[in-house]
Amino acid sequence: MNTPKIEITVYTTLDAAWQALRDTETLRRWHGWDTDEIAEEIQSIYFTDVTVDDQRRVLVANGGDRFEVHPQPDGVRVTLTRAPLSGDPEWDAYYDDITEGWISFLQQLRFVLSHHTSGTRRTLFFSNQHIHSSTVVDRLGLTGVAATPAGSPYTATVVGGRTTGTVWFRSTHQLGLTIDAWGPGLLVLAGNAPSQTDPAGSATAILNTYNLDDTAFGQVSEQWSAWWARHTR
């Protein structure tokens, strides 16, 4: 089996891209989302039992996923080559789910390197194990936006009212949209097709906001929490 390879290209420096993989505070601006365990998770993945080659800018993370940072004419390419299947059926059942997660996270990395080399991120995370992400996209009224090419500006009426930004990325199961009002920020709508671990498919939303004050972040949280509870039953 050829292991999946995930690549992003971003206009930044090699040092900035490498720092985003080696500096704890920078990792907190893009990896995952806010949880009580995020600091421990970052330490485990990127700093515990890892192989690091600073000169070649290669990191083999805990678990075997391999990051490489290379110069490109239009910036820097970061490549993540997934670790092989472990041979443990219970763990390998989640392999595709983890790959989808890395797609989301690397797009969050690309966003941070493009927009927020510094700044405070606060996130919201929602999930539902009974519907597919395409259903959430449809219920948000974003089907037309999802059909436009990556890089296209958009205007839509979403949760909270009129929303503007850019289509950040599209993949088989994911849609990423920049949200100007969030700092700007990044909305990642992701999911998995029906599988052994998700018989009905699944949907997740990661809301990455930057430098919002408590009032603005609280409003986003209240609006999205109410929408998710009503529309993803």
Residue frames as qw, qx, qy, qz and C-alpha x, y, z in Angstrom:
[[0.000, 0.887, 0.462, 0.000, 0.00, 0.00, 0.00],
 [0.360, 0.393, -0.031, 0.846, 1.29, 3.45, -0.94],
 [0.250, -0.564, -0.549, 0.564, 0.85, 5.65, 2.11],
 [0.177, 0.904, 0.358, 0.155, -1.02, 8.94, 1.56],
 [0.472, -0.056, -0.026, 0.879, 0.97, 12.11, 0.98],
 [0.010, -0.911, -0.406, 0.068, -0.44, 15.53, 1.88],
 [0.510, 0.067, 0.085, 0.853, 1.22, 18.67, 0.51],
 [0.036, 0.939, 0.296, -0.170, 0.76, 22.38, 0.97],
 [0.538, 0.257, 0.088, 0.798, 2.62, 25.22, -0.72],
 [0.210, -0.911, -0.318, 0.154, 2.73, 28.59, 0.98],
 [0.404, 0.711, -0.112, 0.564, 4.53, 31.87, 0.35],
 [0.565, -0.813, 0.132, -0.053, 6.80, 32.06, 3.39],
 [0.166, 0.718, -0.670, 0.086, 10.39, 31.37, 4.39],
 [0.717, 0.064, -0.691, 0.071, 11.93, 27.98, 5.11],
 [0.185, 0.133, -0.676, 0.701, 12.73, 29.09, 8.65],
 [0.479, -0.100, 0.207, -0.847, 9.15, 30.18, 9.33],
 [0.826, 0.009, -0.386, -0.410, 7.72, 26.90, 8.04],
 [0.619, 0.106, -0.718, 0.301, 10.21, 24.84, 10.04],
 [0.054, -0.175, 0.541, -0.821, 9.58, 26.88, 13.19],
 [0.663, -0.126, -0.059, -0.735, 5.87, 26.10, 12.80],
 [0.879, -0.029, -0.464, -0.110, 6.80, 22.44, 13.32],
 [0.654, 0.072, -0.540, 0.525, 9.35, 22.96, 16.10],
 [0.001, 0.212, -0.358, 0.909, 8.05, 25.82, 18.25],
 [0.051, -0.382, -0.881, 0.276, 5.34, 24.99, 20.78],
 [0.169, 0.547, 0.314, -0.758, 3.64, 28.38, 20.68],
 [0.300, 0.339, -0.491, -0.744, 3.53, 28.40, 16.88],
 [0.168, -0.109, -0.966, -0.165, 2.13, 24.86, 16.86],
 [0.076, 0.460, 0.717, -0.518, -0.69, 26.07, 19.13],
 [0.263, 0.475, -0.042, -0.839, -1.72, 28.53, 16.41],
 [0.533, 0.305, -0.514, -0.600, -2.55, 25.80, 13.89],
 [0.251, 0.074, -0.965, -0.014, -2.50, 22.23, 15.23],
 [0.192, -0.384, -0.889, 0.161, -5.86, 20.70, 16.12],
 [0.270, -0.691, -0.250, -0.622, -8.25, 22.78, 18.19],
 [0.170, -0.507, 0.510, -0.673, -8.56, 23.94, 21.79],
 [0.824, -0.328, -0.441, -0.143, -8.89, 21.07, 24.27],
 [0.593, -0.760, 0.247, -0.099, -7.64, 20.48, 27.79],
 [0.867, -0.203, 0.365, 0.272, -5.13, 18.01, 26.32],
 [0.604, 0.791, -0.017, 0.092, -3.78, 20.12, 23.44],
 [0.063, -0.846, 0.525, -0.071, -0.44, 20.92, 25.11],
 [0.653, -0.297, 0.696, -0.022, 0.11, 17.25, 25.96],
 [0.812, 0.466, 0.351, 0.003, -0.91, 16.20, 22.44],
 [0.407, 0.880, -0.236, 0.067, 1.56, 18.59, 20.82],
 [0.298, -0.694, 0.652, -0.069, 4.33, 17.43, 23.13],
 [0.776, -0.049, 0.628, -0.042, 3.60, 13.79, 22.36],
 [0.765, 0.590, 0.255, 0.041, 3.38, 14.13, 18.58],
 [0.458, 0.849, -0.130, 0.228, 6.17, 16.61, 17.84],
 [0.020, -0.788, 0.516, -0.335, 8.68, 16.29, 20.70],
 [0.668, -0.374, 0.600, -0.234, 8.48, 12.79, 22.22],
 [0.679, -0.019, 0.707, 0.198, 10.27, 9.87, 20.52],
 [0.567, 0.802, 0.108, -0.155, 10.71, 11.83, 17.28],
 [0.708, -0.025, 0.300, 0.639, 13.50, 12.02, 14.71],
 [0.134, 0.957, 0.106, -0.233, 14.58, 15.54, 13.77],
 [0.659, 0.086, 0.258, 0.701, 17.01, 16.69, 11.08],
 [0.010, -0.837, -0.187, 0.514, 17.22, 20.48, 11.38],
 [0.175, -0.442, 0.512, 0.716, 19.62, 20.84, 8.45],
 [0.012, 0.140, 0.832, 0.537, 17.41, 18.93, 6.00],
 [0.434, -0.009, 0.183, -0.882, 14.24, 20.13, 7.78],
 [0.614, -0.090, -0.721, -0.308, 12.79, 16.66, 8.21],
 [0.394, -0.279, 0.601, -0.636, 10.70, 15.56, 11.18],
 [0.509, -0.142, -0.820, -0.219, 9.46, 12.03, 11.74],
 [0.460, -0.456, 0.213, -0.731, 6.76, 12.50, 14.34],
 [0.310, -0.115, 0.871, -0.365, 5.74, 10.12, 17.08],
 [0.709, 0.383, 0.460, -0.373, 3.68, 7.54, 15.22],
 [0.618, 0.009, 0.624, 0.479, 5.82, 7.64, 12.08],
 [0.400, 0.861, 0.310, 0.050, 4.27, 10.47, 10.07],
 [0.622, -0.127, 0.182, 0.751, 7.06, 12.22, 8.16],
 [0.158, 0.951, 0.165, -0.206, 7.18, 16.00, 7.61],
 [0.628, 0.013, 0.261, 0.733, 9.53, 17.56, 5.07],
 [0.098, 0.910, 0.141, -0.377, 10.02, 21.26, 4.29],
 [0.629, 0.098, 0.434, 0.638, 11.46, 22.19, 0.90],
 [0.047, 0.528, -0.080, -0.844, 11.99, 25.47, -0.98],
 [0.492, 0.545, 0.647, 0.204, 9.86, 26.16, -4.05],
 [0.282, 0.283, 0.261, 0.879, 9.94, 28.97, -6.64],
 [0.289, -0.603, -0.294, -0.683, 6.66, 30.27, -5.20],
 [0.530, -0.650, 0.234, -0.492, 7.48, 29.76, -1.53],
 [0.148, -0.366, 0.886, -0.245, 7.80, 26.64, 0.59],
 [0.752, -0.088, -0.508, -0.411, 6.32, 23.17, 0.25],
 [0.384, -0.339, 0.738, -0.440, 5.47, 21.19, 3.38],
 [0.677, 0.076, -0.641, -0.354, 4.88, 17.50, 2.75],
 [0.559, -0.313, 0.632, -0.436, 3.41, 15.02, 5.20],
 [0.563, 0.164, -0.766, -0.264, 3.81, 11.35, 4.30],
 [0.782, -0.402, 0.105, -0.465, 1.56, 9.19, 6.44],
 [0.292, -0.413, 0.854, -0.121, 3.03, 6.34, 8.44],
 [0.401, 0.019, -0.843, -0.359, 2.24, 2.85, 7.13],
 [0.773, -0.391, -0.228, -0.444, -0.64, 0.86, 8.55],
 [0.317, -0.608, 0.639, -0.348, 0.28, -0.58, 11.93],
 [0.413, 0.094, -0.902, -0.090, -1.08, -4.09, 11.41],
 [0.076, 0.220, 0.781, -0.579, -3.42, -3.67, 14.38],
 [0.008, -0.485, -0.730, -0.481, -6.96, -3.92, 12.91],
 [0.225, -0.790, -0.517, 0.240, -8.53, -1.88, 15.71],
 [0.249, -0.634, 0.082, 0.728, -6.07, 0.99, 15.26],
 [0.203, -0.050, 0.625, 0.752, -5.93, 0.77, 11.46],
 [0.098, 0.659, 0.739, 0.103, -9.72, 1.15, 11.30],
 [0.082, -0.906, -0.217, 0.354, -9.13, 4.83, 12.09],
 [0.560, -0.138, 0.351, 0.737, -6.33, 5.32, 9.53],
 [0.207, 0.541, 0.493, 0.648, -8.47, 7.19, 6.98],
 [0.287, -0.895, -0.340, -0.036, -10.02, 9.33, 9.71],
 [0.551, -0.622, 0.089, 0.550, -6.57, 10.37, 10.91],
 [0.449, 0.146, 0.447, 0.760, -5.52, 11.17, 7.34],
 [0.001, -0.782, -0.460, -0.422, -8.56, 13.46, 7.01],
 [0.457, -0.841, -0.164, 0.239, -7.53, 15.12, 10.25],
 [0.558, -0.333, 0.262, 0.714, -4.06, 15.82, 8.89],
 [0.284, 0.506, 0.485, 0.655, -5.56, 17.36, 5.76],
 [0.231, -0.905, -0.324, -0.153, -7.47, 19.79, 7.98],
 [0.574, -0.715, 0.020, 0.400, -4.45, 20.57, 10.14],
 [0.555, -0.053, 0.349, 0.753, -2.05, 21.19, 7.26],
 [0.127, 0.682, 0.427, 0.580, -4.53, 23.60, 5.72],
 [0.410, -0.893, -0.183, 0.040, -4.69, 25.34, 9.09],
 [0.641, -0.401, 0.199, 0.623, -0.88, 25.50, 8.99],
 [0.402, 0.354, 0.427, 0.729, -0.97, 27.01, 5.50],
 [0.119, -0.867, -0.369, -0.313, -3.48, 29.58, 6.71],
 [0.542, -0.787, -0.045, 0.292, -1.38, 30.59, 9.71],
 [0.601, -0.199, 0.314, 0.708, 1.79, 30.90, 7.63],
 [0.254, 0.509, 0.479, 0.669, -0.12, 33.04, 5.14],
 [0.209, -0.774, -0.297, -0.518, -2.02, 35.28, 7.57],
 [0.569, -0.778, 0.075, -0.257, -0.96, 34.94, 11.22],
 [0.626, 0.356, -0.563, 0.405, 2.70, 34.44, 11.90],
 [0.124, -0.011, -0.683, 0.719, 1.75, 35.61, 15.39],
 [0.485, -0.234, -0.124, -0.833, -1.51, 36.16, 17.16],
 [0.348, -0.072, 0.805, -0.476, -3.86, 34.40, 19.51],
 [0.435, -0.078, -0.727, -0.525, -6.06, 31.62, 18.15],
 [0.450, 0.012, 0.684, -0.574, -9.28, 30.53, 19.80],
 [0.272, 0.042, -0.822, -0.498, -11.23, 27.68, 18.29],
 [0.706, 0.012, 0.384, -0.595, -14.58, 25.96, 18.39],
 [0.126, 0.187, -0.935, -0.274, -15.10, 22.33, 17.43],
 [0.723, 0.098, 0.280, -0.624, -18.34, 20.58, 16.55],
 [0.092, 0.211, -0.932, -0.280, -18.97, 17.01, 15.43],
 [0.771, 0.093, 0.243, -0.581, -21.80, 14.67, 14.51],
 [0.247, -0.260, 0.918, 0.172, -21.45, 10.95, 13.81],
 [0.491, 0.405, 0.747, -0.191, -24.76, 10.61, 11.98],
 [0.515, 0.826, 0.178, -0.144, -24.45, 12.84, 8.92],
 [0.742, 0.172, 0.190, 0.620, -21.83, 13.55, 6.26],
 [0.268, -0.440, -0.010, 0.857, -19.98, 16.84, 5.91],
 [0.043, 0.199, 0.567, 0.798, -21.67, 17.50, 2.55],
 [0.255, -0.683, -0.672, -0.129, -25.00, 17.61, 4.41],
 [0.359, -0.669, -0.252, 0.600, -23.65, 20.28, 6.74],
 [0.220, -0.139, 0.356, 0.898, -22.35, 22.28, 3.77],
 [0.095, -0.446, -0.688, -0.564, -25.81, 22.08, 2.20],
 [0.343, -0.739, -0.572, 0.095, -27.64, 23.07, 5.39],
 [0.355, -0.537, -0.063, 0.763, -25.30, 26.04, 5.83],
 [0.444, 0.849, 0.209, -0.195, -26.31, 27.22, 2.36],
 [0.185, -0.742, 0.505, 0.401, -22.77, 26.80, 1.05],
 [0.800, 0.218, 0.539, 0.150, -23.34, 24.30, -1.76],
 [0.518, 0.838, 0.093, 0.141, -22.79, 26.95, -4.42],
 [0.139, -0.891, 0.431, -0.018, -19.68, 28.27, -2.67],
 [0.709, -0.330, 0.616, 0.097, -18.30, 24.72, -2.39],
 [0.782, 0.451, 0.395, 0.167, -18.56, 24.35, -6.16],
 [0.285, 0.946, -0.146, 0.041, -16.30, 27.36, -6.88],
 [0.774, 0.338, -0.356, 0.399, -12.54, 26.97, -7.37],
 [0.650, -0.542, -0.199, 0.494, -10.13, 27.35, -4.47],
 [0.378, -0.099, 0.096, 0.915, -8.92, 30.92, -4.28],
 [0.058, -0.561, -0.511, -0.649, -12.27, 32.40, -5.30],
 [0.124, -0.070, 0.415, -0.899, -13.78, 35.17, -3.18],
 [0.259, -0.451, -0.822, -0.231, -17.27, 34.49, -1.90],
 [0.283, -0.179, 0.302, -0.893, -20.16, 36.19, -0.13],
 [0.451, -0.277, -0.824, -0.203, -22.77, 34.08, 1.63],
 [0.522, -0.508, 0.168, -0.664, -25.37, 34.28, 4.35],
 [0.595, 0.027, -0.781, 0.188, -24.21, 31.76, 6.91],
 [0.546, -0.588, -0.535, 0.265, -24.49, 31.50, 10.71],
 [0.355, -0.552, -0.174, 0.734, -24.59, 35.02, 12.09],
 [0.313, 0.848, 0.141, -0.404, -25.42, 36.73, 8.81],
 [0.631, 0.761, -0.149, 0.010, -23.47, 37.98, 5.81],
 [0.740, -0.460, 0.377, 0.314, -20.07, 36.29, 5.51],
 [0.556, 0.796, -0.236, -0.051, -17.20, 37.16, 3.19],
 [0.569, -0.561, 0.569, 0.196, -13.87, 35.54, 2.50],
 [0.394, 0.541, -0.655, -0.352, -12.10, 33.18, 0.13],
 [0.988, -0.011, -0.059, -0.140, -12.49, 29.50, -0.71],
 [0.299, -0.752, 0.586, 0.035, -9.31, 28.28, 0.98],
 [0.020, 0.298, -0.929, -0.219, -9.31, 24.65, -0.15],
 [0.850, 0.067, 0.026, -0.522, -11.50, 21.82, -1.34],
 [0.004, 0.312, -0.947, -0.075, -10.94, 18.08, -1.13],
 [0.355, -0.190, -0.855, -0.328, -13.09, 14.97, -1.46],
 [0.448, -0.568, -0.685, 0.084, -14.57, 15.30, 2.03],
 [0.377, -0.548, -0.290, 0.687, -13.57, 18.82, 3.11],
 [0.228, 0.796, 0.256, 0.499, -14.20, 22.48, 2.46],
 [0.476, -0.411, -0.260, 0.733, -12.17, 25.32, 3.93],
 [0.136, 0.834, 0.316, 0.432, -13.34, 28.94, 3.88],
 [0.310, 0.025, -0.323, 0.894, -11.61, 32.02, 5.22],
 [0.201, -0.807, -0.554, -0.033, -13.93, 34.17, 7.33],
 [0.280, 0.574, -0.090, 0.764, -13.02, 37.85, 7.25],
 [0.445, -0.724, -0.017, -0.527, -14.91, 38.66, 10.45],
 [0.899, -0.419, -0.095, 0.086, -12.89, 36.14, 12.48],
 [0.595, -0.679, 0.179, 0.391, -9.62, 38.04, 12.30],
 [0.764, 0.109, -0.354, -0.529, -9.58, 36.76, 9.46],
 [0.565, -0.292, 0.739, -0.223, -10.10, 33.16, 10.46],
 [0.327, 0.229, -0.824, -0.401, -10.64, 29.78, 8.88],
 [0.783, -0.015, 0.348, -0.515, -13.66, 27.47, 8.87],
 [0.173, 0.288, -0.911, -0.241, -12.89, 23.82, 8.07],
 [0.817, 0.032, 0.205, -0.538, -15.87, 21.59, 7.35],
 [0.203, 0.406, -0.883, -0.122, -14.73, 17.99, 7.22],
 [0.819, -0.085, 0.334, -0.459, -15.99, 14.45, 7.51],
 [0.141, -0.275, 0.927, 0.214, -15.74, 10.89, 6.41],
 [0.631, 0.026, -0.510, -0.584, -17.83, 8.72, 4.16],
 [0.880, -0.305, 0.126, -0.340, -19.61, 5.76, 5.78],
 [0.434, 0.482, -0.745, 0.158, -17.06, 3.27, 7.07],
 [0.644, -0.198, -0.715, 0.189, -16.44, 0.67, 9.73],
 [0.300, -0.198, -0.502, 0.787, -15.89, 3.38, 12.34],
 [0.254, 0.308, 0.155, -0.904, -18.56, 5.79, 11.01],
 [0.338, 0.306, 0.879, 0.140, -21.43, 3.69, 9.60],
 [0.256, 0.833, 0.483, -0.087, -23.46, 6.77, 8.71],
 [0.427, 0.597, 0.025, 0.678, -20.55, 9.01, 7.81],
 [0.454, -0.614, -0.352, 0.541, -19.51, 11.92, 10.00],
 [0.237, 0.811, 0.133, 0.517, -19.20, 15.67, 10.00],
 [0.542, -0.503, -0.255, 0.623, -16.95, 18.05, 11.91],
 [0.211, 0.894, 0.103, 0.381, -16.45, 21.81, 11.93],
 [0.618, -0.324, -0.184, 0.692, -13.32, 23.54, 13.17],
 [0.092, 0.953, 0.185, 0.223, -13.69, 27.28, 13.66],
 [0.656, -0.114, -0.115, 0.738, -10.28, 28.98, 13.84],
 [0.000, 0.965, 0.190, 0.184, -10.58, 32.58, 15.05],
 [0.645, 0.074, -0.181, 0.739, -7.72, 35.00, 15.65],
 [0.211, 0.017, -0.209, 0.955, -7.42, 37.98, 17.97],
 [0.349, -0.600, -0.476, -0.540, -11.15, 38.25, 18.69],
 [0.165, -0.351, 0.520, -0.761, -12.08, 39.89, 21.97],
 [0.145, 0.106, 0.920, -0.349, -14.23, 38.03, 24.48],
 [0.491, 0.437, 0.319, -0.682, -17.45, 39.62, 23.24],
 [0.540, 0.489, -0.449, -0.518, -16.85, 38.78, 19.59],
 [0.227, 0.216, -0.949, -0.025, -15.70, 35.23, 20.33],
 [0.271, 0.179, 0.787, -0.524, -18.62, 34.67, 22.67],
 [0.580, 0.449, 0.062, -0.676, -21.04, 35.74, 19.95],
 [0.482, 0.390, -0.710, -0.334, -19.50, 33.32, 17.44],
 [0.048, 0.088, -0.965, 0.242, -19.64, 30.53, 20.01],
 [0.410, 0.281, 0.584, -0.642, -23.28, 31.19, 20.91],
 [0.597, 0.471, -0.162, -0.629, -24.45, 31.44, 17.30],
 [0.464, 0.359, -0.780, -0.220, -22.65, 28.33, 16.07],
 [0.087, -0.038, 0.926, -0.366, -23.54, 26.23, 19.10],
 [0.528, 0.346, 0.430, -0.646, -27.21, 27.02, 18.59],
 [0.605, 0.482, -0.373, -0.512, -27.05, 26.37, 14.84],
 [0.271, 0.304, -0.912, -0.039, -25.23, 23.04, 15.23],
 [0.254, 0.085, 0.840, -0.472, -27.71, 21.83, 17.85],
 [0.580, 0.439, 0.272, -0.630, -30.69, 22.66, 15.60],
 [0.626, 0.605, -0.261, -0.418, -29.43, 21.61, 12.20],
 [0.349, 0.446, -0.823, -0.049, -27.29, 18.49, 12.68],
 [0.664, -0.173, 0.557, -0.467, -29.71, 16.24, 14.52]]
